[in-house]
Amino acid sequence: MRLDDWCEQARRDAALRGLPDLDPLLDMLFRATRALRAADWAREAPADPAEGAAGPGAADDKRPSAPPEGRR
């Protein structure tokens, strides 16, 4: 579903449910989502999700995955 279609459907749904105060919030969410999707950094996302926001080598992190015994 395209963002424009989703926003229009959400607005209609809010109107049918008698929630007019939701319209400005939906508009704000729509504009923010559109801006985030248009941002330059969104086009540069790594093809490998393992690299994610932490960057390459993040999987080599040597920190323990759980606290030491007795500190839980």
Rosetta blueprint (number, residue, H / E / L):
1 M L
2 R L
3 L H
4 D H
5 D H
6 W H
7 C H
8 E H
9 Q H
10 A H
11 R H
12 R H
13 D H
14 A H
15 A H
16 L H
17 R L
18 G L
19 L L
20 P L
21 D L
22 L H
23 D H
24 P H
25 L H
26 L H
27 D H
28 M H
29 L H
30 F H
31 R H
32 A H
33 T H
34 R H
35 A H
36 L H
37 R H
38 A H
39 A L
40 D H
41 W H
42 A H
43 R H
44 E L
45 A L
46 P L
47 A L
48 D L
49 P L
50 A L
51 E L
52 G L
53 A L
54 A L
55 G L
56 P L
57 G L
58 A H
59 A H
60 D H
61 D L
62 K L
63 R L
64 P L
65 S L
66 A L
67 P L
68 P L
69 E L
70 G L
71 R L
72 R L
